[in-house]
């Protein structure tokens, strides 16, 4: 993203009423954020309040002062700005309708790593919860996933520490700007993560860690990951928000069960009761559920032929899965140019014929392909 585009994108994000969903919609409609400001009057007939807010934002000197200050902060600390229309934007987030327009990133980790696991839980972790967290991360080291969490007290901090100790990359998603670390006790962890992972946020520098920021932070944690593991959580709190968001994004959600008398097992047990999560006790369970231990089979480079009658849509889906391997519904839709609803119908029919199977992470692959 060039400096001019960055300036207008940062400015647009500060306009009241322009959140992630609306911001992306406007930029797609008008091609650039600069065009949104230039053609605000085109919105008057459809959304007078929004067009008025954009017009007023364009004239707001304080808005532009904050924009210039943030651009200087980005340059001074050499932050990477990940823009939703750029190739370096995390690919898993592109599937989330409410993903941020941009992210500020400082670090070395590949956010598109082959395997990404989010580990979340209560700030008031017990000794048992901390041990389970450390054992889980240690057990995953040979799979070498990127470990993502929220750099909070308790389970989050333990997950980051364990990843650092076992030589794994770990990324902290912040509910505030990159000019501070909250809580203060995690500054040493954060400094290590810059060289063995990274820190990421959608918030401007100067943004305080206010309560309302953390649900927004949690959607990024959920969207970045293939799987979310809730280790200890009460029945209300950020960990359950993250799990619910991950569930809504079709991510795999797991919870460590606990005794019914333990307060911080209540949230995990509730997720299991509501069938919003599957049980994991340790890393072995997670690896099994994600099927990471399975060998990757190489298909011969020949045209697939199923001994079942196929519609044109089904044939196109089969050809793409054969050529590409495991894909999500959205990826199949993009590659086939078929609408999502037709892809879903084709996949359902193919599943009923045992021709495809749905794997963890809501990825589809061929299961019974005959070739000739």
Phi, psi and omega per residue, in radians:
X1 nan 2.232 3.127
X2 -1.339 2.940 -3.036
X3 -1.105 -0.649 -3.137
X4 -1.161 -0.772 3.110
X5 -1.104 -0.723 3.121
X6 -1.058 -0.772 -3.107
X7 -1.020 -0.856 -3.095
X8 -1.254 -0.557 3.104
X9 -1.171 -0.774 3.095
X10 -1.115 -0.681 3.127
X11 -1.138 -0.782 -3.116
X12 -1.062 -0.642 -3.097
X13 -1.156 -0.293 -3.132
X14 -1.607 -0.114 -3.140
X15 -1.250 2.220 3.123
X16 -0.970 2.308 3.126
X17 1.613 -0.136 3.127
X18 -1.821 1.585 3.058
X19 -1.621 -2.835 -3.080
X20 -1.111 -0.805 -3.080
X21 -1.162 -0.876 -3.133
X22 -1.145 -0.707 -3.133
X23 -1.041 -0.814 3.136
X24 -1.150 -0.681 3.135
X25 -1.085 -0.765 -3.134
X26 -1.143 -0.760 -3.115
X27 -1.141 -0.686 3.080
X28 -1.131 -0.684 -3.098
X29 -1.179 -0.745 -3.047
X30 -1.816 0.114 3.077
X31 1.377 -0.745 3.129
X32 -2.460 2.806 3.071
X33 -1.150 -0.606 3.106
X34 -1.066 -0.697 3.118
X35 -1.165 -0.517 3.094
X36 -1.066 -0.790 3.114
X37 -1.189 -0.644 -3.080
X38 -1.246 -0.475 -3.029
X39 -2.145 0.603 -3.126
X40 -1.001 -0.531 -3.094
X41 -1.133 -0.371 3.128
X42 -1.190 -0.259 3.141
X43 -1.598 -0.173 -2.985
X44 -0.973 -0.729 -3.079
X45 -1.207 -0.536 -3.071
X46 -1.668 -0.599 -3.081
X47 -2.649 1.527 -3.080
X48 -1.116 -0.710 -3.116
X49 -1.093 -0.737 -3.124
X50 -1.191 -0.773 -3.138
X51 -1.096 -0.653 3.109
X52 -1.154 -0.732 3.139
X53 -1.102 -0.696 3.139
X54 -1.188 -0.741 3.116
X55 -1.081 -0.759 3.134
X56 -1.189 -0.637 3.096
X57 -1.092 -0.675 -3.139
X58 -1.077 -0.533 -3.116
X59 -1.644 -0.035 -3.035
X60 -1.460 1.874 -3.101
X61 -1.118 -0.630 -3.138
X62 -1.147 -0.671 3.097
X63 -1.038 -0.782 -3.119
X64 -1.271 -0.536 3.060
X65 -1.111 -0.778 3.114
X66 -1.111 -0.646 3.125
X67 -1.096 -0.829 3.135
X68 -1.109 -0.685 3.134
X69 -1.116 -0.691 -3.138
X70 -1.203 -0.633 3.106
X71 -1.133 -0.646 3.087
X72 -1.183 -0.673 3.111
X73 -1.103 -0.772 3.126
X74 -1.036 -0.785 -3.125
X75 -1.186 -0.761 -3.082
X76 -1.069 -0.745 -3.062
X77 -1.758 0.155 3.045
X78 0.934 0.860 3.109
X79 -1.371 2.596 3.036
X80 -1.673 2.267 3.090
X81 -1.773 2.043 -3.130
X82 -1.703 1.923 -3.039
X83 -1.749 2.439 -2.956
X84 -1.092 -0.329 3.114
X85 -1.739 0.044 3.138
X86 -1.661 2.755 -3.095
X87 -1.177 -0.447 -3.087
X88 -1.525 0.045 3.055
X89 -1.193 2.361 -3.082
X90 -0.936 2.154 -2.991
X91 -1.128 -0.569 -3.129
X92 -1.164 -0.560 3.133
X93 -1.236 -0.415 -3.134
X94 -1.126 -0.349 3.124
X95 -1.473 -0.082 -3.084
X96 -1.756 2.083 -3.023
X97 -1.073 -0.522 -3.072
X98 -1.834 0.375 3.119
X99 -1.133 2.704 -3.083
X100 -1.112 2.667 3.031
X101 -1.135 -0.637 3.129
X102 -2.626 2.854 3.070
X103 -2.379 2.517 3.016
X104 -1.705 2.220 -3.026
X105 -2.307 2.339 3.032
X106 -2.293 2.046 -3.139
X107 2.802 -2.998 -3.044
X108 -2.119 -0.181 -3.031
X109 -1.298 2.594 3.011
X110 -1.435 1.947 -3.118
X111 -1.248 -0.220 3.052
X112 -1.806 0.559 3.115
X113 -0.963 2.698 -3.089
X114 -1.032 -0.653 -3.125
X115 -2.277 2.255 3.141
X116 -2.331 2.176 -3.116
X117 -2.110 2.257 3.022
X118 -1.687 2.298 3.115
X119 -2.094 2.076 -3.058
X120 -2.364 2.840 3.117
X121 3.003 -2.963 -3.036
X122 -1.217 2.655 2.995
X123 -1.263 -0.410 -3.099
X124 -1.718 0.979 -3.055
X125 -1.149 2.494 3.040
X126 -1.516 2.969 3.057
X127 -1.024 -0.671 3.111
X128 -1.087 -0.798 -3.128
X129 -1.102 -0.702 3.118
X130 -1.147 -0.680 3.127
X131 -1.165 -0.776 3.117
X132 -1.046 -0.722 -3.137
X133 -1.095 -0.841 -3.113
X134 -1.119 -0.760 3.131
X135 -1.105 -0.682 3.132
X136 -1.082 -0.869 -3.111
X137 -1.117 -0.744 3.110
X138 -1.042 -0.721 -3.123
X139 -1.180 -0.309 -3.134
X140 -1.626 -0.067 -2.946
X141 -1.078 -0.543 -3.135
X142 -1.338 -0.335 3.011
X143 -1.433 -0.358 3.087
X144 0.919 0.879 3.058
X145 -1.350 2.768 2.913
X146 -1.309 2.223 3.134
X147 -1.711 2.159 -3.110
X148 -2.035 2.389 3.037
X149 -2.724 -2.936 -2.988
X150 -1.904 0.190 3.095
X151 0.964 0.532 3.079
X152 -1.622 3.024 3.005
X153 -1.027 2.881 2.960
X154 1.387 -2.276 -3.045
X155 -1.043 -0.737 -3.128
X156 -0.997 -0.927 -3.102
X157 -1.051 -0.716 -3.138
X158 -1.109 -0.673 3.121
X159 -1.118 -0.780 3.119
X160 -1.108 -0.799 -3.133
X161 -1.039 -0.803 -3.115
X162 -1.086 -0.751 3.130
X163 -1.058 -0.764 3.115
X164 -1.086 -0.758 -3.102
X165 -1.131 -0.573 -3.080
X166 -1.744 0.286 3.005
X167 1.299 0.438 -3.117
X168 -1.866 2.603 3.052
X169 -1.257 2.483 3.118
X170 -2.503 2.356 -3.083
X171 -2.051 2.309 3.074
X172 -1.791 2.238 3.102
X173 -1.727 2.131 -2.971
X174 -1.745 2.609 3.066
X175 -1.766 0.511 -3.111
X176 -2.801 -3.082 -3.122
X177 -1.341 2.903 -3.105
X178 -1.445 0.151 3.091
X179 -1.524 -0.002 -3.119
X180 -2.619 2.889 3.018
X181 -2.177 2.272 3.116
X182 -2.273 2.235 -0.022
X183 -1.331 2.825 -3.098
X184 -0.993 -0.596 -3.095
X185 -1.087 -0.272 -3.096
X186 -1.668 0.173 -3.118
X187 -1.073 -0.722 -3.125
X188 -1.131 -0.710 3.089
X189 -1.090 -0.791 -3.095
X190 -1.056 -0.701 3.140
X191 -1.105 -0.707 3.099
X192 -1.163 -0.634 -3.111
X193 -1.138 -0.479 3.129
X194 -1.086 -0.493 3.105
X195 -1.746 -0.109 -3.103
X196 -2.485 0.921 -3.078
X197 2.487 -2.062 3.117
X198 2.836 3.101 3.091
X199 -2.217 2.478 -3.066
X200 -2.514 2.531 3.134
X201 -2.761 2.810 2.997
X202 -1.840 0.005 -3.030
X203 -1.646 2.492 3.071
X204 -1.078 2.705 2.951
X205 -1.032 2.575 -3.085
X206 1.583 -0.238 3.108
X207 -1.274 2.194 -3.120
X208 -1.428 2.755 3.127
X209 -1.348 1.116 -3.122
X210 -1.350 2.668 -3.038
X211 -0.942 -0.711 -3.048
X212 -1.208 -0.243 -3.132
X213 -1.352 -0.417 -2.955
X214 -1.300 -0.612 2.998
X215 -1.056 -0.602 3.084
X216 -1.170 -0.733 3.073
X217 -1.036 -0.708 -3.050
X218 -1.129 -0.544 -3.135
X219 -1.197 -0.509 3.101
X220 -1.249 -0.740 3.074
X221 -0.983 -0.854 -3.107
X222 -1.087 -0.731 -3.063
X223 -1.283 -0.472 -3.109
X224 -1.310 -0.297 -2.898
X225 -1.855 2.736 2.931
X226 -1.427 -0.601 -3.086
X227 -2.508 2.531 3.046
X228 -2.034 2.285 3.090
X229 -2.007 2.099 3.073
X230 -1.711 2.097 -3.026
X231 -1.735 -0.811 3.009
X232 -2.484 2.349 3.132
X233 -2.846 2.488 2.984
X234 -1.322 3.052 -3.077
X235 -1.264 -0.219 3.036
X236 -2.297 2.452 3.117
X237 2.592 3.100 -3.037
X238 -1.121 -0.596 -3.109
X239 -1.099 -0.700 3.127
X240 -1.247 -0.554 3.043
X241 -1.097 -0.776 3.108
X242 -1.068 -0.748 3.136
X243 -1.105 -0.757 3.123
X244 -1.097 -0.728 3.117
X245 -1.119 -0.775 3.112
X246 -1.054 -0.715 3.097
X247 -1.064 -0.723 -3.134
X248 -1.208 -0.427 3.107
X249 -1.566 0.128 -3.101
X250 1.107 0.538 3.003
X251 -1.506 2.812 3.050
X252 -1.379 2.308 -3.127
X253 -2.117 2.300 -3.135
X254 -2.247 2.658 3.105
X255 -2.439 2.503 3.072
X256 -1.556 2.041 -3.101
X257 -1.241 2.762 3.120
X258 -2.568 3.132 -3.141
X259 -1.174 2.497 -3.115
X260 -1.105 -0.372 -3.118
X261 -1.484 -0.186 -3.100
X262 -1.549 2.148 -3.095
X263 -1.006 -0.754 -3.041
X264 -1.543 0.222 2.883
X265 -1.814 -0.154 -3.083
X266 -1.045 -0.745 -3.131
X267 -1.189 -0.714 3.103
X268 -1.101 -0.812 -3.141
X269 -1.106 -0.615 3.118
X270 -1.158 -0.758 3.103
X271 -1.025 -0.708 3.133
X272 -1.195 -0.711 3.133
X273 -1.090 -0.724 -3.112
X274 -1.425 0.017 -3.136
X275 1.046 0.576 3.034
X276 -1.657 -0.048 3.126
X277 -2.617 2.704 3.022
X278 -1.799 2.728 -3.100
X279 -1.326 2.323 2.866
X280 -2.339 2.445 3.100
X281 -1.877 -0.398 -3.030
X282 -2.853 -3.101 -3.116
X283 -1.123 -0.617 -3.138
X284 -1.054 -0.732 3.095
X285 -1.068 -0.757 -3.105
X286 -1.145 -0.774 3.125
X287 -1.066 -0.715 3.120
X288 -1.125 -0.831 -3.097
X289 -1.131 -0.615 3.126
X290 -1.476 -0.097 3.128
X291 0.998 0.627 3.134
X292 -1.324 -0.372 -3.122
X293 -1.428 -0.121 -3.091
X294 -1.306 2.431 3.093
X295 -1.181 2.555 3.104
X296 -1.543 2.088 -3.114
X297 -1.593 2.364 3.110
X298 -1.605 2.173 3.097
X299 -1.422 2.479 3.016
X300 -1.164 2.561 -3.059
X301 -1.404 1.169 3.071
X302 -2.323 2.849 -3.096
X303 -1.211 2.247 3.122
X304 -1.259 2.609 3.103
X305 -2.438 2.031 3.108
X306 -1.688 2.379 3.133
X307 -1.500 0.871 3.025
X308 -2.473 2.615 3.113
X309 -1.211 2.349 -3.105
X310 -2.090 2.504 2.957
X311 -1.351 2.974 3.121
X312 -1.072 -0.714 3.129
X313 -1.103 -0.773 -3.122
X314 -1.117 -0.701 -3.140
X315 -1.110 -0.692 3.140
X316 -1.163 -0.721 3.119
X317 -1.087 -0.778 -3.140
X318 -1.068 -0.767 -3.117
X319 -1.085 -0.709 -3.128
X320 -1.198 -0.760 3.123
X321 -1.127 -0.630 3.112
X322 -1.137 -0.722 -3.084
X323 -1.362 -0.620 -2.964
X324 -1.802 -0.409 -3.030
X325 1.539 -2.605 -3.051
X326 -1.163 2.257 -3.141
X327 -2.475 2.669 3.021
X328 -1.468 2.963 3.114
X329 -1.029 -0.794 -3.118
X330 -1.098 -0.687 3.136
X331 -1.166 -0.703 3.089
X332 -1.091 -0.728 -3.140
X333 -1.066 -0.781 -3.124
X334 -1.133 -0.756 -3.064
X335 -1.296 -0.487 -3.103
X336 -1.668 -0.248 -3.029
X337 1.126 0.256 3.066
X338 -1.519 2.518 3.045
X339 -1.049 2.640 -3.092
X340 -0.997 -0.708 -3.092
X341 -1.105 -0.613 3.105
X342 -1.287 -0.597 3.063
X343 -1.105 -0.768 -3.137
X344 -1.048 -0.767 3.132
X345 -1.108 -0.771 -3.140
X346 -1.096 -0.746 3.134
X347 -1.138 -0.691 3.123
X348 -1.063 -0.808 3.133
X349 -1.109 -0.708 3.137
X350 -1.187 -0.618 3.072
X351 -1.129 -0.705 3.132
X352 -1.111 -0.482 3.107
X353 -1.581 0.087 -3.096
X354 1.052 0.476 -3.140
X355 -1.573 -0.476 3.049
X356 -2.296 2.818 3.060
X357 -2.369 2.624 3.096
X358 -1.649 2.153 -3.097
X359 -1.772 2.940 3.059
X360 -0.941 2.510 -3.060
X361 1.536 0.144 -3.118
X362 0.971 0.717 3.059
X363 -1.788 2.482 -3.109
X364 -1.893 2.490 3.093
X365 -2.509 2.799 3.082
X366 -1.276 2.471 3.140
X367 -2.009 -0.597 -3.122
X368 -2.335 1.495 -3.102
X369 -1.913 2.191 3.029
X370 -1.795 2.330 -3.099
X371 -2.065 2.741 3.092
X372 -2.570 nan nan
